[in-house]
Amino acid sequence: MNAKPIARRRRVLAFAALAALAAARIQAFTLSDLLSDTKMNPDRFAGYFEDFDYDVHPFDVQDPDVFLATRRGDCIDYAVMADYVLKQDGYSTTLIRVEMVGKNMGHAVCYVRQSTAYLDYNNRKYLFKLRRSGQRLRQIANDVANSFDANWTFASEFTYTYKEDVKRAVMTVVKTDPPDTDPDAAGPGPSRNGSGS
């Protein structure tokens, strides 16, 4: 038997197997799939988004079906979806936006109280997908800004609902204000108890 056809057949089969694995890895999923995942946790949530592309949609949150179907979005799309999905699974989550000096930008993350860490769209591809941080807004703002090698000016906790498509500020911390005057200086308040989004 000729060795060349056998070697070629093995290469073709190996290529077909790799193509099937790649197709399975990038298989589309829906919001229903995320909500019905019985093993959902913050790390698992981030794993779903490893292959998504970064695409800026300033000042608005994409429709969740568009975000998932196009596999393209930005930090607020990811943070809002994490907040929505993880709350359904009993996690106490908080949406945070940090405004940074010199970067001409803000960055949104989803803080998960049980993990004392936040989910960041910039970390979804790394082994350690959650970034540890204290629970106070000032602590989270410091950690987010440090991840950009930037200085922050103010940070806000906010809520968002897909149904209303409205962002609402809950509290804001200004970096130059004394820390003991922060709205959460006494610790996490009622806005961090995991109530609906």
N, C-alpha and C positions, 0 to 999 in steps of 0.2 A: 504494500500500500504506500502511496506517495505521501511523504511527510508534509509537503507544502499545503495541500488542501486541508489537512487536519489542523495545521497551525492556523491557517486562515479562518477555518470554522471556529476554532477556540477564540480567536480575536473578535470575530463577529458576535459570538455568544457573550463574551466578556463585555463588549461595547453595549450590547442590548441590555444586559443586566445592569450596567452602570446607568444607562438611559432610563430604565424603569425605576431605579432607586432615586435618581434626580427628579423624575416626574412625581414620584410619591412624596418627596421632600417638599416640593413647591406646590403640592396640591392645595387648591383653594379651600378655605374654610369660612364659615359664616359666624355671625354673632350667636346664633342658636348653638352651633358647635362649641363655642367657648363656654356658653352658659350651661350646657349639658355635660361638660367634662367633669366627671365625678372626682377626679384627682387634682382639680385646679388648686394651685397655690401661686404665690407671686413669681417664683422661679419658673414654674411651668408656663405661666402666662407669658413671660418674657420670651421663652423659647419659641412660642408660636410666631414671633415677629423677627426672628434672626435674619431672615432673607428679605425683609422689606427694605425699600429704598427711601432715602430721605428726600422729601419734596415739600417745600414751604407753602403753607396756606395761611398767610398773615391774617390775624384778627378774627379768624373764624375756625370752627371745628367742622371737619368733614362729616358728612353722613357716615355712620358706621359701616353700612353696606358698601359704600364707595371706597372707603379706606381699605376694607378687607379685600374687595374685588380687584382693586388696582395695585394693591400691595405697595402703596406709596403714601407717605404722610410725614407729619412732623411731630414735634414733642407734645403739642397740645392734643393732637388726635390720639396719640398713644396714652398719655396720662389720663385723659377723660375715659377712654375705653377701659383702662386698668381699674380706674375708680368704679366704673359701672359694673364690670364683671366681678371684681373681687368683693364688692359689697354684697352682691347676690349670693356669694359663698360665705358670708358671715365675717369677712375681714373689715376692720375699721380703717378706712382710708381717708385721706385728705388731699385735695388738689392744691398745689402751691405754684405760684409764678414768681420768679426772681428777676428783677430788672438789674442789668449790669452796666457799669460805666465803661466806656471805651469800646465795647463790643456792639453798641447800638442795637441791643437786643434784650429780649426777655427769654426766659426758659421755663417751661412747665414740667413738673414732675408729679408723681403720685406717691405720697408717703403712706406706708403701711405700718400702722402702730404695732401690731403683733410682732413684726420683724424688726422694729426700730431701725427701719431703712426705707429708702425710696427707690421706686422704679424710674429709670431714666432712659429715654429712647436711645441715647448715645451709648448705653451699656448693654443693649439687648443682644449683642453678638459675643460678648465676653463670657468667660466661665463664671465669674462672679457678677451676676446681673443686677444685684441689689447693692446700693451704696449705704453703708451704715451712717446713721445720724441721730442726734438727740431729737426729742419730740417738739421742742420749741421752734417757732417759725424762724427766729434769728439763727438758731443752730443749723437748720436746714438751708437757709439762705447762704450762710458761710460755706457750707460744704458744697453746695451747687456752684457758687462762684469760684471756689477753689478748684473745682474740676475743670473750669475754663481758664484758670490762671487769671481771673478777673476780680474786680472789686464790685460789690453790689451797692445799690442805692436804697431800694426798698423791695419788700417781698409781701405778697398777698396770699392769703388763703381764700379760695373761691369755691363756689359750687357750680355745677353745670348739669342740665338735664337735656337728653336728646329730644324728648317730647316737646319741650318749650324752646329749645335752641337758644338758651339764655344763660350767660355767666353772671353770677352774683358774688360780689366781694363780701367776705365774712369778717376779715380783719386784715390790717396792714401794719407792718413794722417798718420803720424808717431807721436805717443804719446809724445815723447821727444822733438819734434820740437815745436817752439813757435806757439801758436794757431793763431796769426795774419799772419802766413805764410802759413796756410792751403789753398789749392786751392779754397775752398768755403768760405773763410773768409768774402767775400763781400756779402754772401748770396747764395741761391740756383741759380745755373747757368742753361744754356741751357740743360744740360744733365738731368735735373729734370723736364722737361716740359711735360713728358708723351709721348714723341715720341716713335714710335714702338719698338717692341722687336721681 
